[in-house]
Amino acid sequence: MQNRRQFLSNLARGGIFGLMALFSGIIIKRWADADGCRRNFACGGCGLSDHCVLPEAGKFRKERTGAEKTKTEDGRDRKRS
């Protein structure tokens, strides 16, 4: 059987952990709903780069298509002069 001090201690501890869980959930929800880059602008490793509206993704798409045009049919790079 608990005495009053243990009960209040457990109640306070449970309240603190509950608030921490609630706060963490709110932060994660905000992060998931936010518009922006979640990969620190590493567009090469992101699967969303084809549909991303950020300017960095546009630059990445241009560079990628430019690199694809310089490849030959056997996969080797053409020599640029």
PyMOL Python script that loads the backbone (N, CA, C, O; Angstrom):
from pymol import cmd

cmd.read_pdbstr("""\
ATOM      1  N   MET A   1       0.834  -1.185   0.000  1.00  0.00           N
ATOM      2  CA  MET A   1       0.000   0.000   0.000  1.00  0.00           C
ATOM      3  C   MET A   1       0.880   1.249   0.000  1.00  0.00           C
ATOM      4  O   MET A   1       1.893   1.307   0.696  1.00  0.00           O
ATOM      5  N   GLN A   2       0.478   2.246  -0.790  1.00  0.00           N
ATOM      6  CA  GLN A   2       1.228   3.489  -0.906  1.00  0.00           C
ATOM      7  C   GLN A   2       0.787   4.482   0.159  1.00  0.00           C
ATOM      8  O   GLN A   2      -0.373   4.507   0.570  1.00  0.00           O
ATOM      9  N   ASN A   3       1.726   5.286   0.589  1.00  0.00           N
ATOM     10  CA  ASN A   3       1.318   6.401   1.435  1.00  0.00           C
ATOM     11  C   ASN A   3       1.087   7.618   0.551  1.00  0.00           C
ATOM     12  O   ASN A   3       1.290   7.549  -0.661  1.00  0.00           O
ATOM     13  N   ARG A   4       0.683   8.687   1.121  1.00  0.00           N
ATOM     14  CA  ARG A   4       0.313   9.883   0.361  1.00  0.00           C
ATOM     15  C   ARG A   4       1.513  10.434  -0.406  1.00  0.00           C
ATOM     16  O   ARG A   4       1.352  10.862  -1.549  1.00  0.00           O
ATOM     17  N   ARG A   5       2.680  10.439   0.167  1.00  0.00           N
ATOM     18  CA  ARG A   5       3.875  10.982  -0.479  1.00  0.00           C
ATOM     19  C   ARG A   5       4.223  10.181  -1.739  1.00  0.00           C
ATOM     20  O   ARG A   5       4.530  10.772  -2.774  1.00  0.00           O
ATOM     21  N   GLN A   6       4.179   8.873  -1.668  1.00  0.00           N
ATOM     22  CA  GLN A   6       4.466   8.037  -2.841  1.00  0.00           C
ATOM     23  C   GLN A   6       3.406   8.235  -3.924  1.00  0.00           C
ATOM     24  O   GLN A   6       3.723   8.278  -5.113  1.00  0.00           O
ATOM     25  N   PHE A   7       2.141   8.356  -3.500  1.00  0.00           N
ATOM     26  CA  PHE A   7       1.069   8.574  -4.472  1.00  0.00           C
ATOM     27  C   PHE A   7       1.264   9.883  -5.217  1.00  0.00           C
ATOM     28  O   PHE A   7       1.161   9.916  -6.444  1.00  0.00           O
ATOM     29  N   LEU A   8       1.543  10.956  -4.499  1.00  0.00           N
ATOM     30  CA  LEU A   8       1.742  12.258  -5.151  1.00  0.00           C
ATOM     31  C   LEU A   8       2.996  12.253  -6.028  1.00  0.00           C
ATOM     32  O   LEU A   8       3.014  12.864  -7.097  1.00  0.00           O
ATOM     33  N   SER A   9       4.034  11.568  -5.575  1.00  0.00           N
ATOM     34  CA  SER A   9       5.245  11.461  -6.375  1.00  0.00           C
ATOM     35  C   SER A   9       4.972  10.722  -7.688  1.00  0.00           C
ATOM     36  O   SER A   9       5.409  11.159  -8.753  1.00  0.00           O
ATOM     37  N   ASN A  10       4.259   9.615  -7.608  1.00  0.00           N
ATOM     38  CA  ASN A  10       3.916   8.855  -8.818  1.00  0.00           C
ATOM     39  C   ASN A  10       2.986   9.649  -9.728  1.00  0.00           C
ATOM     40  O   ASN A  10       3.106   9.579 -10.951  1.00  0.00           O
ATOM     41  N   LEU A  11       2.067  10.399  -9.144  1.00  0.00           N
ATOM     42  CA  LEU A  11       1.147  11.223  -9.931  1.00  0.00           C
ATOM     43  C   LEU A  11       1.912  12.321 -10.676  1.00  0.00           C
ATOM     44  O   LEU A  11       1.657  12.568 -11.854  1.00  0.00           O
ATOM     45  N   ALA A  12       2.843  12.973  -9.992  1.00  0.00           N
ATOM     46  CA  ALA A  12       3.643  14.023 -10.627  1.00  0.00           C
ATOM     47  C   ALA A  12       4.526  13.439 -11.723  1.00  0.00           C
ATOM     48  O   ALA A  12       4.647  14.023 -12.800  1.00  0.00           O
ATOM     49  N   ARG A  13       5.137  12.299 -11.456  1.00  0.00           N
ATOM     50  CA  ARG A  13       5.992  11.656 -12.454  1.00  0.00           C
ATOM     51  C   ARG A  13       5.182  11.269 -13.692  1.00  0.00           C
ATOM     52  O   ARG A  13       5.626  11.475 -14.822  1.00  0.00           O
ATOM     53  N   GLY A  14       4.010  10.715 -13.474  1.00  0.00           N
ATOM     54  CA  GLY A  14       3.158  10.352 -14.605  1.00  0.00           C
ATOM     55  C   GLY A  14       2.712  11.566 -15.401  1.00  0.00           C
ATOM     56  O   GLY A  14       2.635  11.516 -16.628  1.00  0.00           O
ATOM     57  N   GLY A  15       2.419  12.655 -14.705  1.00  0.00           N
ATOM     58  CA  GLY A  15       2.037  13.893 -15.394  1.00  0.00           C
ATOM     59  C   GLY A  15       3.162  14.458 -16.225  1.00  0.00           C
ATOM     60  O   GLY A  15       2.943  14.928 -17.341  1.00  0.00           O
ATOM     61  N   ILE A  16       4.377  14.416 -15.685  1.00  0.00           N
ATOM     62  CA  ILE A  16       5.533  14.926 -16.427  1.00  0.00           C
ATOM     63  C   ILE A  16       5.784  14.085 -17.673  1.00  0.00           C
ATOM     64  O   ILE A  16       6.004  14.630 -18.754  1.00  0.00           O
ATOM     65  N   PHE A  17       5.753  12.769 -17.531  1.00  0.00           N
ATOM     66  CA  PHE A  17       5.957  11.895 -18.693  1.00  0.00           C
ATOM     67  C   PHE A  17       4.840  12.063 -19.723  1.00  0.00           C
ATOM     68  O   PHE A  17       5.091  12.016 -20.927  1.00  0.00           O
ATOM     69  N   GLY A  18       3.635  12.252 -19.261  1.00  0.00           N
ATOM     70  CA  GLY A  18       2.516  12.480 -20.176  1.00  0.00           C
ATOM     71  C   GLY A  18       2.684  13.766 -20.965  1.00  0.00           C
ATOM     72  O   GLY A  18       2.439  13.793 -22.171  1.00  0.00           O
ATOM     73  N   LEU A  19       3.104  14.839 -20.288  1.00  0.00           N
ATOM     74  CA  LEU A  19       3.341  16.112 -20.976  1.00  0.00           C
ATOM     75  C   LEU A  19       4.509  16.004 -21.969  1.00  0.00           C
ATOM     76  O   LEU A  19       4.466  16.588 -23.052  1.00  0.00           O
ATOM     77  N   MET A  20       5.534  15.263 -21.594  1.00  0.00           N
ATOM     78  CA  MET A  20       6.655  15.070 -22.518  1.00  0.00           C
ATOM     79  C   MET A  20       6.205  14.316 -23.765  1.00  0.00           C
ATOM     80  O   MET A  20       6.606  14.660 -24.877  1.00  0.00           O
ATOM     81  N   ALA A  21       5.381  13.301 -23.587  1.00  0.00           N
ATOM     82  CA  ALA A  21       4.872  12.538 -24.730  1.00  0.00           C
ATOM     83  C   ALA A  21       3.989  13.418 -25.611  1.00  0.00           C
ATOM     84  O   ALA A  21       4.079  13.356 -26.837  1.00  0.00           O
ATOM     85  N   LEU A  22       3.142  14.231 -24.998  1.00  0.00           N
ATOM     86  CA  LEU A  22       2.266  15.127 -25.750  1.00  0.00           C
ATOM     87  C   LEU A  22       3.085  16.147 -26.529  1.00  0.00           C
ATOM     88  O   LEU A  22       2.819  16.386 -27.707  1.00  0.00           O
ATOM     89  N   PHE A  23       4.074  16.748 -25.886  1.00  0.00           N
ATOM     90  CA  PHE A  23       4.925  17.734 -26.543  1.00  0.00           C
ATOM     91  C   PHE A  23       5.683  17.108 -27.710  1.00  0.00           C
ATOM     92  O   PHE A  23       5.782  17.713 -28.778  1.00  0.00           O
ATOM     93  N   SER A  24       6.219  15.902 -27.518  1.00  0.00           N
ATOM     94  CA  SER A  24       6.939  15.217 -28.599  1.00  0.00           C
ATOM     95  C   SER A  24       6.012  14.935 -29.778  1.00  0.00           C
ATOM     96  O   SER A  24       6.409  15.091 -30.933  1.00  0.00           O
ATOM     97  N   GLY A  25       4.793  14.526 -29.492  1.00  0.00           N
ATOM     98  CA  GLY A  25       3.825  14.267 -30.552  1.00  0.00           C
ATOM     99  C   GLY A  25       3.498  15.512 -31.347  1.00  0.00           C
ATOM    100  O   GLY A  25       3.379  15.466 -32.571  1.00  0.00           O
ATOM    101  N   ILE A  26       3.353  16.632 -30.642  1.00  0.00           N
ATOM    102  CA  ILE A  26       3.052  17.901 -31.327  1.00  0.00           C
ATOM    103  C   ILE A  26       4.213  18.305 -32.224  1.00  0.00           C
ATOM    104  O   ILE A  26       4.002  18.730 -33.361  1.00  0.00           O
ATOM    105  N   ILE A  27       5.433  18.177 -31.722  1.00  0.00           N
ATOM    106  CA  ILE A  27       6.614  18.534 -32.527  1.00  0.00           C
ATOM    107  C   ILE A  27       6.720  17.648 -33.771  1.00  0.00           C
ATOM    108  O   ILE A  27       6.986  18.145 -34.865  1.00  0.00           O
ATOM    109  N   ILE A  28       6.514  16.352 -33.607  1.00  0.00           N
ATOM    110  CA  ILE A  28       6.593  15.433 -34.750  1.00  0.00           C
ATOM    111  C   ILE A  28       5.496  15.732 -35.762  1.00  0.00           C
ATOM    112  O   ILE A  28       5.746  15.694 -36.967  1.00  0.00           O
ATOM    113  N   LYS A  29       4.307  16.025 -35.305  1.00  0.00           N
ATOM    114  CA  LYS A  29       3.192  16.362 -36.215  1.00  0.00           C
ATOM    115  C   LYS A  29       3.499  17.627 -37.001  1.00  0.00           C
ATOM    116  O   LYS A  29       3.261  17.684 -38.207  1.00  0.00           O
ATOM    117  N   ARG A  30       4.027  18.644 -36.320  1.00  0.00           N
ATOM    118  CA  ARG A  30       4.382  19.885 -37.022  1.00  0.00           C
ATOM    119  C   ARG A  30       5.453  19.632 -38.070  1.00  0.00           C
ATOM    120  O   ARG A  30       5.391  20.174 -39.173  1.00  0.00           O
ATOM    121  N   TRP A  31       6.442  18.805 -37.721  1.00  0.00           N
ATOM    122  CA  TRP A  31       7.521  18.519 -38.661  1.00  0.00           C
ATOM    123  C   TRP A  31       6.991  17.774 -39.871  1.00  0.00           C
ATOM    124  O   TRP A  31       7.410  18.040 -40.997  1.00  0.00           O
ATOM    125  N   ALA A  32       6.072  16.842 -39.652  1.00  0.00           N
ATOM    126  CA  ALA A  32       5.528  16.057 -40.758  1.00  0.00           C
ATOM    127  C   ALA A  32       4.662  16.904 -41.683  1.00  0.00           C
ATOM    128  O   ALA A  32       4.612  16.644 -42.885  1.00  0.00           O
ATOM    129  N   ASP A  33       3.984  17.904 -41.149  1.00  0.00           N
ATOM    130  CA  ASP A  33       3.099  18.736 -41.949  1.00  0.00           C
ATOM    131  C   ASP A  33       3.806  19.924 -42.596  1.00  0.00           C
ATOM    132  O   ASP A  33       3.223  20.589 -43.453  1.00  0.00           O
ATOM    133  N   ALA A  34       5.038  20.202 -42.209  1.00  0.00           N
ATOM    134  CA  ALA A  34       5.740  21.389 -42.696  1.00  0.00           C
ATOM    135  C   ALA A  34       6.171  21.215 -44.148  1.00  0.00           C
ATOM    136  O   ALA A  34       6.556  20.130 -44.582  1.00  0.00           O
ATOM    137  N   ASP A  35       6.091  22.332 -44.889  1.00  0.00           N
ATOM    138  CA  ASP A  35       6.606  22.342 -46.254  1.00  0.00           C
ATOM    139  C   ASP A  35       8.074  22.718 -46.174  1.00  0.00           C
ATOM    140  O   ASP A  35       8.424  23.748 -45.598  1.00  0.00           O
ATOM    141  N   GLY A  36       8.909  21.913 -46.734  1.00  0.00           N
ATOM    142  CA  GLY A  36      10.337  22.202 -46.705  1.00  0.00           C
ATOM    143  C   GLY A  36      11.143  20.932 -46.873  1.00  0.00           C
ATOM    144  O   GLY A  36      10.600  19.836 -47.013  1.00  0.00           O
ATOM    145  N   CYS A  37      12.428  21.105 -46.856  1.00  0.00           N
ATOM    146  CA  CYS A  37      13.325  19.987 -47.080  1.00  0.00           C
ATOM    147  C   CYS A  37      13.619  19.282 -45.771  1.00  0.00           C
ATOM    148  O   CYS A  37      13.940  19.915 -44.766  1.00  0.00           O
ATOM    149  N   ARG A  38      13.504  17.960 -45.796  1.00  0.00           N
ATOM    150  CA  ARG A  38      13.804  17.167 -44.606  1.00  0.00           C
ATOM    151  C   ARG A  38      15.148  16.458 -44.724  1.00  0.00           C
ATOM    152  O   ARG A  38      15.545  15.736 -43.810  1.00  0.00           O
ATOM    153  N   ARG A  39      15.842  16.652 -45.822  1.00  0.00           N
ATOM    154  CA  ARG A  39      17.103  15.940 -46.043  1.00  0.00           C
ATOM    155  C   ARG A  39      18.280  16.898 -46.159  1.00  0.00           C
ATOM    156  O   ARG A  39      19.299  16.546 -46.753  1.00  0.00           O
ATOM    157  N   ASN A  40      18.165  18.090 -45.609  1.00  0.00           N
ATOM    158  CA  ASN A  40      19.230  19.095 -45.640  1.00  0.00           C
ATOM    159  C   ASN A  40      19.691  19.402 -47.059  1.00  0.00           C
ATOM    160  O   ASN A  40      20.884  19.556 -47.321  1.00  0.00           O
ATOM    161  N   PHE A  41      18.741  19.485 -47.953  1.00  0.00           N
ATOM    162  CA  PHE A  41      18.964  19.845 -49.352  1.00  0.00           C
ATOM    163  C   PHE A  41      19.904  18.881 -50.056  1.00  0.00           C
ATOM    164  O   PHE A  41      20.638  19.280 -50.961  1.00  0.00           O
ATOM    165  N   ALA A  42      19.891  17.608 -49.649  1.00  0.00           N
ATOM    166  CA  ALA A  42      20.646  16.560 -50.335  1.00  0.00           C
ATOM    167  C   ALA A  42      19.691  15.913 -51.335  1.00  0.00           C
ATOM    168  O   ALA A  42      19.177  14.820 -51.097  1.00  0.00           O
ATOM    169  N   CYS A  43      19.465  16.580 -52.428  1.00  0.00           N
ATOM    170  CA  CYS A  43      18.436  16.164 -53.388  1.00  0.00           C
ATOM    171  C   CYS A  43      18.746  14.821 -54.041  1.00  0.00           C
ATOM    172  O   CYS A  43      17.831  14.119 -54.472  1.00  0.00           O
ATOM    173  N   GLY A  44      20.010  14.459 -54.119  1.00  0.00           N
ATOM    174  CA  GLY A  44      20.363  13.199 -54.758  1.00  0.00           C
ATOM    175  C   GLY A  44      19.851  11.986 -54.002  1.00  0.00           C
ATOM    176  O   GLY A  44      19.606  10.941 -54.605  1.00  0.00           O
ATOM    177  N   GLY A  45      19.685  12.106 -52.705  1.00  0.00           N
ATOM    178  CA  GLY A  45      19.220  10.976 -51.919  1.00  0.00           C
ATOM    179  C   GLY A  45      17.747  11.031 -51.595  1.00  0.00           C
ATOM    180  O   GLY A  45      17.250  10.200 -50.834  1.00  0.00           O
ATOM    181  N   CYS A  46      17.044  11.982 -52.149  1.00  0.00           N
ATOM    182  CA  CYS A  46      15.634  12.178 -51.825  1.00  0.00           C
ATOM    183  C   CYS A  46      14.765  11.646 -52.959  1.00  0.00           C
ATOM    184  O   CYS A  46      15.015  11.936 -54.129  1.00  0.00           O
ATOM    185  N   GLY A  47      13.771  10.886 -52.620  1.00  0.00           N
ATOM    186  CA  GLY A  47      12.873  10.345 -53.634  1.00  0.00           C
ATOM    187  C   GLY A  47      11.847  11.353 -54.119  1.00  0.00           C
ATOM    188  O   GLY A  47      11.132  11.089 -55.086  1.00  0.00           O
ATOM    189  N   LEU A  48      11.763  12.496 -53.467  1.00  0.00           N
ATOM    190  CA  LEU A  48      10.772  13.501 -53.842  1.00  0.00           C
ATOM    191  C   LEU A  48      11.336  14.594 -54.732  1.00  0.00           C
ATOM    192  O   LEU A  48      10.637  15.564 -55.026  1.00  0.00           O
ATOM    193  N   SER A  49      12.582  14.463 -55.168  1.00  0.00           N
ATOM    194  CA  SER A  49      13.219  15.549 -55.917  1.00  0.00           C
ATOM    195  C   SER A  49      12.549  15.821 -57.261  1.00  0.00           C
ATOM    196  O   SER A  49      12.663  16.932 -57.780  1.00  0.00           O
ATOM    197  N   ASP A  50      11.860  14.849 -57.835  1.00  0.00           N
ATOM    198  CA  ASP A  50      11.206  15.073 -59.121  1.00  0.00           C
ATOM    199  C   ASP A  50       9.984  15.977 -59.007  1.00  0.00           C
ATOM    200  O   ASP A  50       9.598  16.622 -59.982  1.00  0.00           O
ATOM    201  N   HIS A  51       9.377  16.029 -57.833  1.00  0.00           N
ATOM    202  CA  HIS A  51       8.160  16.827 -57.643  1.00  0.00           C
ATOM    203  C   HIS A  51       8.351  17.975 -56.673  1.00  0.00           C
ATOM    204  O   HIS A  51       7.389  18.675 -56.356  1.00  0.00           O
ATOM    205  N   CYS A  52       9.568  18.186 -56.195  1.00  0.00           N
ATOM    206  CA  CYS A  52       9.833  19.203 -55.184  1.00  0.00           C
ATOM    207  C   CYS A  52       9.800  20.589 -55.821  1.00  0.00           C
ATOM    208  O   CYS A  52      10.241  20.771 -56.956  1.00  0.00           O
ATOM    209  N   VAL A  53       9.271  21.566 -55.080  1.00  0.00           N
ATOM    210  CA  VAL A  53       9.152  22.919 -55.605  1.00  0.00           C
ATOM    211  C   VAL A  53      10.264  23.835 -55.110  1.00  0.00           C
ATOM    212  O   VAL A  53      10.300  25.008 -55.482  1.00  0.00           O
ATOM    213  N   LEU A  54      11.160  23.335 -54.289  1.00  0.00           N
ATOM    214  CA  LEU A  54      12.242  24.170 -53.780  1.00  0.00           C
ATOM    215  C   LEU A  54      13.244  24.473 -54.886  1.00  0.00           C
ATOM    216  O   LEU A  54      13.459  23.637 -55.764  1.00  0.00           O
ATOM    217  N   PRO A  55      13.862  25.655 -54.861  1.00  0.00           N
ATOM    218  CA  PRO A  55      14.819  26.024 -55.915  1.00  0.00           C
ATOM    219  C   PRO A  55      16.012  25.086 -55.991  1.00  0.00           C
ATOM    220  O   PRO A  55      16.540  24.849 -57.078  1.00  0.00           O
ATOM    221  N   GLU A  56      16.446  24.548 -54.858  1.00  0.00           N
ATOM    222  CA  GLU A  56      17.581  23.633 -54.864  1.00  0.00           C
ATOM    223  C   GLU A  56      17.266  22.377 -55.659  1.00  0.00           C
ATOM    224  O   GLU A  56      18.128  21.848 -56.359  1.00  0.00           O
ATOM    225  N   ALA A  57      16.031  21.900 -55.552  1.00  0.00           N
ATOM    226  CA  ALA A  57      15.626  20.708 -56.302  1.00  0.00           C
ATOM    227  C   ALA A  57      15.591  21.003 -57.796  1.00  0.00           C
ATOM    228  O   ALA A  57      15.941  20.143 -58.603  1.00  0.00           O
ATOM    229  N   GLY A  58      15.174  22.205 -58.173  1.00  0.00           N
ATOM    230  CA  GLY A  58      15.183  22.594 -59.585  1.00  0.00           C
ATOM    231  C   GLY A  58      16.592  22.599 -60.153  1.00  0.00           C
ATOM    232  O   GLY A  58      16.824  22.151 -61.275  1.00  0.00           O
ATOM    233  N   LYS A  59      17.540  23.119 -59.354  1.00  0.00           N
ATOM    234  CA  LYS A  59      18.940  23.116 -59.793  1.00  0.00           C
ATOM    235  C   LYS A  59      19.450  21.684 -59.936  1.00  0.00           C
ATOM    236  O   LYS A  59      20.163  21.361 -60.886  1.00  0.00           O
ATOM    237  N   PHE A  60      19.077  20.835 -58.988  1.00  0.00           N
ATOM    238  CA  PHE A  60      19.505  19.437 -59.038  1.00  0.00           C
ATOM    239  C   PHE A  60      18.950  18.757 -60.284  1.00  0.00           C
ATOM    240  O   PHE A  60      19.671  18.012 -60.948  1.00  0.00           O
ATOM    241  N   ARG A  61      17.677  19.001 -60.616  1.00  0.00           N
ATOM    242  CA  ARG A  61      17.085  18.375 -61.805  1.00  0.00           C
ATOM    243  C   ARG A  61      17.798  18.828 -63.067  1.00  0.00           C
ATOM    244  O   ARG A  61      18.046  18.018 -63.960  1.00  0.00           O
ATOM    245  N   LYS A  62      18.138  20.131 -63.154  1.00  0.00           N
ATOM    246  CA  LYS A  62      18.850  20.636 -64.328  1.00  0.00           C
ATOM    247  C   LYS A  62      20.226  20.002 -64.455  1.00  0.00           C
ATOM    248  O   LYS A  62      20.640  19.619 -65.549  1.00  0.00           O
ATOM    249  N   GLU A  63      20.934  19.890 -63.334  1.00  0.00           N
ATOM    250  CA  GLU A  63      22.262  19.278 -63.367  1.00  0.00           C
ATOM    251  C   GLU A  63      22.171  17.803 -63.736  1.00  0.00           C
ATOM    252  O   GLU A  63      23.011  17.288 -64.474  1.00  0.00           O
ATOM    253  N   ARG A  64      21.147  17.125 -63.218  1.00  0.00           N
ATOM    254  CA  ARG A  64      20.993  15.701 -63.503  1.00  0.00           C
ATOM    255  C   ARG A  64      20.682  15.473 -64.965  1.00  0.00           C
ATOM    256  O   ARG A  64      21.244  14.564 -65.576  1.00  0.00           O
ATOM    257  N   THR A  65      19.797  16.278 -65.549  1.00  0.00           N
ATOM    258  CA  THR A  65      19.475  16.093 -66.967  1.00  0.00           C
ATOM    259  C   THR A  65      20.661  16.477 -67.843  1.00  0.00           C
ATOM    260  O   THR A  65      20.869  15.881 -68.900  1.00  0.00           O
ATOM    261  N   GLY A  66      21.441  17.472 -67.410  1.00  0.00           N
ATOM    262  CA  GLY A  66      22.646  17.834 -68.156  1.00  0.00           C
ATOM    263  C   GLY A  66      23.669  16.722 -68.131  1.00  0.00           C
ATOM    264  O   GLY A  66      24.341  16.468 -69.130  1.00  0.00           O
ATOM    265  N   ALA A  67      23.794  16.051 -66.987  1.00  0.00           N
ATOM    266  CA  ALA A  67      24.739  14.931 -66.873  1.00  0.00           C
ATOM    267  C   ALA A  67      24.267  13.751 -67.703  1.00  0.00           C
ATOM    268  O   ALA A  67      25.090  13.040 -68.280  1.00  0.00           O
ATOM    269  N   GLU A  68      22.967  13.526 -67.775  1.00  0.00           N
ATOM    270  CA  GLU A  68      22.445  12.419 -68.571  1.00  0.00           C
ATOM    271  C   GLU A  68      22.676  12.653 -70.058  1.00  0.00           C
ATOM    272  O   GLU A  68      22.888  11.700 -70.807  1.00  0.00           O
ATOM    273  N   LYS A  69      22.639  13.904 -70.490  1.00  0.00           N
ATOM    274  CA  LYS A  69      22.853  14.204 -71.907  1.00  0.00           C
ATOM    275  C   LYS A  69      24.298  14.011 -72.316  1.00  0.00           C
ATOM    276  O   LYS A  69      24.580  13.784 -73.492  1.00  0.00           O
ATOM    277  N   THR A  70      25.236  14.097 -71.353  1.00  0.00           N
ATOM    278  CA  THR A  70      26.646  13.952 -71.705  1.00  0.00           C
ATOM    279  C   THR A  70      27.093  12.502 -71.725  1.00  0.00           C
ATOM    280  O   THR A  70      28.233  12.224 -72.098  1.00  0.00           O
ATOM    281  N   LYS A  71      26.250  11.583 -71.342  1.00  0.00           N
ATOM    282  CA  LYS A  71      26.622  10.162 -71.361  1.00  0.00           C
ATOM    283  C   LYS A  71      26.437   9.588 -72.762  1.00  0.00           C
ATOM    284  O   LYS A  71      25.523   9.972 -73.491  1.00  0.00           O
ATOM    285  N   THR A  72      27.297   8.687 -73.112  1.00  0.00           N
ATOM    286  CA  THR A  72      27.145   7.985 -74.385  1.00  0.00           C
ATOM    287  C   THR A  72      26.218   6.802 -74.172  1.00  0.00           C
ATOM    288  O   THR A  72      25.779   6.539 -73.052  1.00  0.00           O
ATOM    289  N   GLU A  73      25.924   6.093 -75.248  1.00  0.00           N
ATOM    290  CA  GLU A  73      24.986   4.979 -75.139  1.00  0.00           C
ATOM    291  C   GLU A  73      25.537   3.820 -74.325  1.00  0.00           C
ATOM    292  O   GLU A  73      24.756   3.062 -73.749  1.00  0.00           O
ATOM    293  N   ASP A  74      26.847   3.656 -74.255  1.00  0.00           N
ATOM    294  CA  ASP A  74      27.397   2.557 -73.466  1.00  0.00           C
ATOM    295  C   ASP A  74      27.637   2.950 -72.007  1.00  0.00           C
ATOM    296  O   ASP A  74      28.184   2.158 -71.240  1.00  0.00           O
ATOM    297  N   GLY A  75      27.238   4.156 -71.614  1.00  0.00           N
ATOM    298  CA  GLY A  75      27.313   4.555 -70.215  1.00  0.00           C
ATOM    299  C   GLY A  75      28.549   5.344 -69.844  1.00  0.00           C
ATOM    300  O   GLY A  75      28.655   5.824 -68.715  1.00  0.00           O
ATOM    301  N   ARG A  76      29.500   5.494 -70.776  1.00  0.00           N
ATOM    302  CA  ARG A  76      30.693   6.275 -70.450  1.00  0.00           C
ATOM    303  C   ARG A  76      30.420   7.753 -70.675  1.00  0.00           C
ATOM    304  O   ARG A  76      29.572   8.127 -71.485  1.00  0.00           O
ATOM    305  N   ASP A  77      31.148   8.580 -69.948  1.00  0.00           N
ATOM    306  CA  ASP A  77      31.010  10.026 -70.114  1.00  0.00           C
ATOM    307  C   ASP A  77      31.716  10.473 -71.377  1.00  0.00           C
ATOM    308  O   ASP A  77      32.797   9.985 -71.705  1.00  0.00           O
ATOM    309  N   ARG A  78      31.092  11.412 -72.087  1.00  0.00           N
ATOM    310  CA  ARG A  78      31.758  12.018 -73.232  1.00  0.00           C
ATOM    311  C   ARG A  78      32.813  12.980 -72.710  1.00  0.00           C
ATOM    312  O   ARG A  78      32.688  13.532 -71.617  1.00  0.00           O
ATOM    313  N   LYS A  79      33.820  13.162 -73.487  1.00  0.00           N
ATOM    314  CA  LYS A  79      34.847  14.134 -73.106  1.00  0.00           C
ATOM    315  C   LYS A  79      34.342  15.520 -73.442  1.00  0.00           C
ATOM    316  O   LYS A  79      33.937  15.804 -74.569  1.00  0.00           O
ATOM    317  N   ARG A  80      34.378  16.366 -72.442  1.00  0.00           N
ATOM    318  CA  ARG A  80      33.966  17.746 -72.657  1.00  0.00           C
ATOM    319  C   ARG A  80      35.177  18.570 -73.043  1.00  0.00           C
ATOM    320  O   ARG A  80      36.247  18.431 -72.451  1.00  0.00           O
ATOM    321  N   SER A  81      35.008  19.430 -74.040  1.00  0.00           N
ATOM    322  CA  SER A  81      36.137  20.266 -74.438  1.00  0.00           C
ATOM    323  C   SER A  81      35.826  21.709 -74.219  1.00  0.00           C
ATOM    324  O   SER A  81      36.662  22.569 -74.498  1.00  0.00           O
TER     325      SER A  81
END
""", "prot")
cmd.dss("prot")
cmd.show_as("cartoon", "prot")
cmd.util.cbc("prot")
cmd.orient("prot")
